[in-house]
Amino acid sequence: MLTNNTKNIPFQTIDWAIVPKTEHKGETGIAYWQTCQYEGLRVRIVEYSKGYVADHWCKKGHIVHCLSGSFVSEMENGEKFILTEGMTYVVSDELSSHRSTTENGVKLLIIDGDFLKLTF
């Protein structure tokens, strides 16, 4: 994980080839994360293996863009949304309870952070 401890992010590039991968086991399958962490912002490339099913229902907000492959974003209420290459979903914190599944694997760009917190 690459970390930058400032809210002001200067212009920079990210060479994902040198960002280390961490392994996160799902209910089935494995997720591989490459993470760049900034104060209040996390940017990740996430790859789910074939047969991946998340091991939890997530209430965190995300911007999720499908780079390759396809996956299902399943809501706890039973709704399912299929996202394929080039599609994106956006949700704020606490506005859904969702999890990802994929039959054949997928590669995603995921952005989340303080800007997705609910405001009243």
C-alpha positions as protocol buffer text, in pm:
chain_id: "A"
residue {
  index: 1
  type: MET
  ca { x: 0 y: 0 z: 0 }
}
residue {
  index: 2
  type: LEU
  ca { x: 130 y: 343 z: -90 }
}
residue {
  index: 3
  type: THR
  ca { x: 40 y: 613 z: 166 }
}
residue {
  index: 4
  type: ASN
  ca { x: 37 y: 991 z: 145 }
}
residue {
  index: 5
  type: ASN
  ca { x: -56 y: 1178 z: 466 }
}
residue {
  index: 6
  type: THR
  ca { x: -186 y: 1503 z: 320 }
}
residue {
  index: 7
  type: LYS
  ca { x: -531 y: 1617 z: 212 }
}
residue {
  index: 8
  type: ASN
  ca { x: -372 y: 1818 z: -66 }
}
residue {
  index: 9
  type: ILE
  ca { x: -263 y: 1573 z: -331 }
}
residue {
  index: 10
  type: PRO
  ca { x: -1 y: 1712 z: -567 }
}
residue {
  index: 11
  type: PHE
  ca { x: 1 y: 1598 z: -929 }
}
residue {
  index: 12
  type: GLN
  ca { x: 135 y: 1246 z: -943 }
}
residue {
  index: 13
  type: THR
  ca { x: 112 y: 931 z: -1145 }
}
residue {
  index: 14
  type: ILE
  ca { x: 51 y: 582 z: -1013 }
}
residue {
  index: 15
  type: ASP
  ca { x: 249 y: 297 z: -1165 }
}
residue {
  index: 16
  type: TRP
  ca { x: 24 y: 9 z: -1064 }
}
residue {
  index: 17
  type: ALA
  ca { x: 298 y: -237 z: -1166 }
}
residue {
  index: 18
  type: ILE
  ca { x: 495 y: -142 z: -853 }
}
residue {
  index: 19
  type: VAL
  ca { x: 205 y: -116 z: -607 }
}
residue {
  index: 20
  type: PRO
  ca { x: 212 y: -433 z: -394 }
}
residue {
  index: 21
  type: LYS
  ca { x: -85 y: -671 z: -397 }
}
residue {
  index: 22
  type: THR
  ca { x: -253 y: -785 z: -78 }
}
residue {
  index: 23
  type: GLU
  ca { x: -473 y: -1093 z: -62 }
}
residue {
  index: 24
  type: HIS
  ca { x: -823 y: -1091 z: 89 }
}
residue {
  index: 25
  type: LYS
  ca { x: -1018 y: -1416 z: 105 }
}
residue {
  index: 26
  type: GLY
  ca { x: -1385 y: -1409 z: 17 }
}
residue {
  index: 27
  type: GLU
  ca { x: -1658 y: -1651 z: 116 }
}
residue {
  index: 28
  type: THR
  ca { x: -1523 y: -1825 z: -194 }
}
residue {
  index: 29
  type: GLY
  ca { x: -1233 y: -1708 z: -409 }
}
residue {
  index: 30
  type: ILE
  ca { x: -976 y: -1439 z: -344 }
}
residue {
  index: 31
  type: ALA
  ca { x: -958 y: -1062 z: -393 }
}
residue {
  index: 32
  type: TYR
  ca { x: -623 y: -902 z: -471 }
}
residue {
  index: 33
  type: TRP
  ca { x: -594 y: -533 z: -378 }
}
residue {
  index: 34
  type: GLN
  ca { x: -341 y: -276 z: -489 }
}
residue {
  index: 35
  type: THR
  ca { x: -400 y: 29 z: -270 }
}
residue {
  index: 36
  type: CYS
  ca { x: -294 y: 392 z: -270 }
}
residue {
  index: 37
  type: GLN
  ca { x: -407 y: 560 z: 53 }
}
residue {
  index: 38
  type: TYR
  ca { x: -435 y: 935 z: 100 }
}
residue {
  index: 39
  type: GLU
  ca { x: -591 y: 1124 z: 390 }
}
residue {
  index: 40
  type: GLY
  ca { x: -965 y: 1074 z: 337 }
}
residue {
  index: 41
  type: LEU
  ca { x: -921 y: 897 z: 1 }
}
residue {
  index: 42
  type: ARG
  ca { x: -843 y: 540 z: -104 }
}
residue {
  index: 43
  type: VAL
  ca { x: -776 y: 438 z: -466 }
}
residue {
  index: 44
  type: ARG
  ca { x: -751 y: 67 z: -548 }
}
residue {
  index: 45
  type: ILE
  ca { x: -718 y: -176 z: -832 }
}
residue {
  index: 46
  type: VAL
  ca { x: -903 y: -488 z: -715 }
}
residue {
  index: 47
  type: GLU
  ca { x: -908 y: -822 z: -892 }
}
residue {
  index: 48
  type: TYR
  ca { x: -1155 y: -1093 z: -793 }
}
residue {
  index: 49
  type: SER
  ca { x: -1067 y: -1451 z: -883 }
}
residue {
  index: 50
  type: LYS
  ca { x: -1305 y: -1684 z: -1064 }
}
residue {
  index: 51
  type: GLY
  ca { x: -1588 y: -1787 z: -834 }
}
residue {
  index: 52
  type: TYR
  ca { x: -1536 y: -1497 z: -593 }
}
residue {
  index: 53
  type: VAL
  ca { x: -1813 y: -1417 z: -345 }
}
residue {
  index: 54
  type: ALA
  ca { x: -1753 y: -1142 z: -89 }
}
residue {
  index: 55
  type: ASP
  ca { x: -1753 y: -1263 z: 271 }
}
residue {
  index: 56
  type: HIS
  ca { x: -1959 y: -970 z: 405 }
}
residue {
  index: 57
  type: TRP
  ca { x: -2230 y: -717 z: 324 }
}
residue {
  index: 58
  type: CYS
  ca { x: -2066 y: -377 z: 276 }
}
residue {
  index: 59
  type: LYS
  ca { x: -2232 y: -46 z: 368 }
}
residue {
  index: 60
  type: LYS
  ca { x: -1937 y: 169 z: 264 }
}
residue {
  index: 61
  type: GLY
  ca { x: -1973 y: 409 z: -28 }
}
residue {
  index: 62
  type: HIS
  ca { x: -1768 y: 350 z: -342 }
}
residue {
  index: 63
  type: ILE
  ca { x: -1714 y: 449 z: -699 }
}
residue {
  index: 64
  type: VAL
  ca { x: -1654 y: 116 z: -874 }
}
residue {
  index: 65
  type: HIS
  ca { x: -1549 y: 103 z: -1238 }
}
residue {
  index: 66
  type: CYS
  ca { x: -1520 y: -230 z: -1418 }
}
residue {
  index: 67
  type: LEU
  ca { x: -1192 y: -242 z: -1612 }
}
residue {
  index: 68
  type: SER
  ca { x: -1231 y: -596 z: -1746 }
}
residue {
  index: 69
  type: GLY
  ca { x: -1456 y: -895 z: -1696 }
}
residue {
  index: 70
  type: SER
  ca { x: -1793 y: -873 z: -1524 }
}
residue {
  index: 71
  type: PHE
  ca { x: -1942 y: -900 z: -1178 }
}
residue {
  index: 72
  type: VAL
  ca { x: -2271 y: -886 z: -992 }
}
residue {
  index: 73
  type: SER
  ca { x: -2332 y: -625 z: -726 }
}
residue {
  index: 74
  type: GLU
  ca { x: -2589 y: -795 z: -507 }
}
residue {
  index: 75
  type: MET
  ca { x: -2798 y: -595 z: -261 }
}
residue {
  index: 76
  type: GLU
  ca { x: -2895 y: -747 z: 72 }
}
residue {
  index: 77
  type: ASN
  ca { x: -3262 y: -698 z: -28 }
}
residue {
  index: 78
  type: GLY
  ca { x: -3210 y: -940 z: -320 }
}
residue {
  index: 79
  type: GLU
  ca { x: -3167 y: -691 z: -607 }
}
residue {
  index: 80
  type: LYS
  ca { x: -2880 y: -771 z: -842 }
}
residue {
  index: 81
  type: PHE
  ca { x: -2695 y: -546 z: -1085 }
}
residue {
  index: 82
  type: ILE
  ca { x: -2465 y: -690 z: -1351 }
}
residue {
  index: 83
  type: LEU
  ca { x: -2171 y: -467 z: -1438 }
}
residue {
  index: 84
  type: THR
  ca { x: -1952 y: -536 z: -1738 }
}
residue {
  index: 85
  type: GLU
  ca { x: -1637 y: -377 z: -1875 }
}
residue {
  index: 86
  type: GLY
  ca { x: -1676 y: 1 z: -1899 }
}
residue {
  index: 87
  type: MET
  ca { x: -1965 y: 24 z: -1648 }
}
residue {
  index: 88
  type: THR
  ca { x: -1953 y: 208 z: -1314 }
}
residue {
  index: 89
  type: TYR
  ca { x: -2161 y: 225 z: -1000 }
}
residue {
  index: 90
  type: VAL
  ca { x: -2162 y: 501 z: -738 }
}
residue {
  index: 91
  type: VAL
  ca { x: -2311 y: 492 z: -386 }
}
residue {
  index: 92
  type: SER
  ca { x: -2261 y: 695 z: -68 }
}
residue {
  index: 93
  type: ASP
  ca { x: -2185 y: 539 z: 272 }
}
residue {
  index: 94
  type: GLU
  ca { x: -2479 y: 373 z: 449 }
}
residue {
  index: 95
  type: LEU
  ca { x: -2716 y: 391 z: 146 }
}
residue {
  index: 96
  type: SER
  ca { x: -2696 y: 25 z: 52 }
}
residue {
  index: 97
  type: SER
  ca { x: -2581 y: -307 z: 184 }
}
residue {
  index: 98
  type: HIS
  ca { x: -2403 y: -476 z: -106 }
}
residue {
  index: 99
  type: ARG
  ca { x: -2153 y: -746 z: -196 }
}
residue {
  index: 100
  type: SER
  ca { x: -1974 y: -849 z: -512 }
}
residue {
  index: 101
  type: THR
  ca { x: -1968 y: -1184 z: -685 }
}
residue {
  index: 102
  type: THR
  ca { x: -1811 y: -1299 z: -1011 }
}
residue {
  index: 103
  type: GLU
  ca { x: -1817 y: -1625 z: -1200 }
}
residue {
  index: 104
  type: ASN
  ca { x: -1518 y: -1567 z: -1426 }
}
residue {
  index: 105
  type: GLY
  ca { x: -1314 y: -1300 z: -1248 }
}
residue {
  index: 106
  type: VAL
  ca { x: -1306 y: -923 z: -1279 }
}
residue {
  index: 107
  type: LYS
  ca { x: -1067 y: -629 z: -1252 }
}
residue {
  index: 108
  type: LEU
  ca { x: -1201 y: -309 z: -1093 }
}
residue {
  index: 109
  type: LEU
  ca { x: -1092 y: 45 z: -1013 }
}
residue {
  index: 110
  type: ILE
  ca { x: -1244 y: 135 z: -674 }
}
residue {
  index: 111
  type: ILE
  ca { x: -1237 y: 482 z: -522 }
}
residue {
  index: 112
  type: ASP
  ca { x: -1376 y: 560 z: -178 }
}
residue {
  index: 113
  type: GLY
  ca { x: -1326 y: 808 z: 98 }
}
residue {
  index: 114
  type: ASP
  ca { x: -1463 y: 1086 z: 313 }
}
residue {
  index: 115
  type: PHE
  ca { x: -1639 y: 1256 z: 18 }
}
residue {
  index: 116
  type: LEU
  ca { x: -1889 y: 966 z: 13 }
}
residue {
  index: 117
  type: LYS
  ca { x: -2003 y: 1012 z: 373 }
}
residue {
  index: 118
  type: LEU
  ca { x: -2368 y: 1099 z: 421 }
}
residue {
  index: 119
  type: THR
  ca { x: -2448 y: 1464 z: 476 }
}
residue {
  index: 120
  type: PHE
  ca { x: -2766 y: 1599 z: 631 }
}
